[in-house]
Amino acid sequence: MFHYRVVEDIPGPGYLIAVHHAVWHTPTGQLVDVTPLHDNPKHRPISPGGDVLFLVDTNARPIAVGLTVGPRPSRFYALDADERLVAYVRKLQEAEDEACRNLYAGGR
């Protein structure tokens, strides 16, 4: 799932967040979003036609954390070469990677 964000202090197109997302692959081949709707509309998928396009990442493998499956780190992409935006997005990516490393290590 992709989220689009802008940074109020940095003019330009903003950035994308690519989030690994769980779906159910039905016996008929349909992909169904199993995630409950989030209360905050900014976290809901944009789907004016009612359908959501899922891009399957065949290289993504679940990450075992004890007896549960941990989330894969999201990926952040600046949509402009503005140095401030690139630095901002780099910091977001570093924080995401650190949070996932802590989770995988059993931390919080």
QUIDA-V861970 format. One record per residue. N is the residue number from 1. SS is DSSP state (H for helix, E for strand, L for the rest). Layout:
n: [N & N]
ss: [SS & SS]
This chain:
n: [1 & 2 & 3 & 4 & 5 & 6 & 7 & 8 & 9 & 10 & 11 & 12 & 13 & 14 & 15 & 16 & 17 & 18 & 19 & 20 & 21 & 22 & 23 & 24 & 25 & 26 & 27 & 28 & 29 & 30 & 31 & 32 & 33 & 34 & 35 & 36 & 37 & 38 & 39 & 40 & 41 & 42 & 43 & 44 & 45 & 46 & 47 & 48 & 49 & 50 & 51 & 52 & 53 & 54 & 55 & 56 & 57 & 58 & 59 & 60 & 61 & 62 & 63 & 64 & 65 & 66 & 67 & 68 & 69 & 70 & 71 & 72 & 73 & 74 & 75 & 76 & 77 & 78 & 79 & 80 & 81 & 82 & 83 & 84 & 85 & 86 & 87 & 88 & 89 & 90 & 91 & 92 & 93 & 94 & 95 & 96 & 97 & 98 & 99 & 100 & 101 & 102 & 103 & 104 & 105 & 106 & 107 & 108]
ss: [L & E & E & E & E & E & E & L & L & E & E & E & E & E & E & E & E & E & L & L & L & L & E & E & E & L & L & L & L & L & E & E & E & L & L & L & L & L & L & L & H & H & H & L & L & L & L & L & L & L & L & L & L & L & L & L & L & L & L & L & L & L & E & E & E & L & L & E & E & E & L & L & L & L & E & E & E & E & L & L & L & L & H & H & H & H & H & H & H & H & H & H & H & H & H & H & H & H & H & H & H & H & H & H & L & L & L & L]
